[in-house]
């Protein structure tokens, strides 16, 4: 899924703000420390000149520069040791004036080596949930408010939906990292989206990377990649995320236009994720025979062999809520 421009802007601003805050709070602690212990202030001022001193030392003759640089480094180590001893004498930790970032990996910049950090990705996923249609659902739809009362149409329906709920909860507590797959099948309005949202929400809360997307949008991303190939596509491949994400939730399989390209993309997604042991949840209105008919034996056998089917039954919940 391509991040919404608006969400991306919002999250970037949020990251810039928390990074700025971490740096300015560290600066305040440093100033306070210098007032308390001017000797540390003198050391910090000397350490701050290191870069310029090394630069100057490197500009001279080559043999002499190595020696000068080594001397500067040794002096620095000495200064750092003195600084640590002074901090310890004051009862302060050695990292007292370091910026305290929420994410030490990316230092709240959202990027590590030009790649997006997991923390920013999660924030974007959450922002995506919040701002999209599914976002409002994820706010409202959790395991806590999934009511089995709507399925009292028969004892059999109730028992089956109870098993589905328990299976979805168990899945959301274990996969990932455990490998498991669910196939939520049944007509519209029987709670598949509610349980999918609840799974996404719980797995995100557990700190895993989740992609929740309609099959139609996933295929659009692969389509985008296909037409971009040869134009630096590896830097802008949108489809890769569906192969890499720790949990993929594919909504509404069977509502897309099906052709040989879409079937091969779906096979690639299912097969790659199975081979890599990455869990996937699929929801569909199609029956087992319709799945086989539409996608062929190759795709169907990957699904039937690897996914636990949960059959949703009862009467359309939306009508019962009116
Ligand atoms: Zn990070």
Boltz pocket constraint, residues with backbone or C-beta under 6 A from the ligand:
constraints:
  - pocket:
      binder: B
      contacts: [[A, 103], [A, 104], [A, 105], [A, 106], [A, 107], [A, 108], [A, 109], [A, 110], [A, 111], [A, 117], [A, 118], [A, 119], [A, 120]]
      max_distance: 6.0
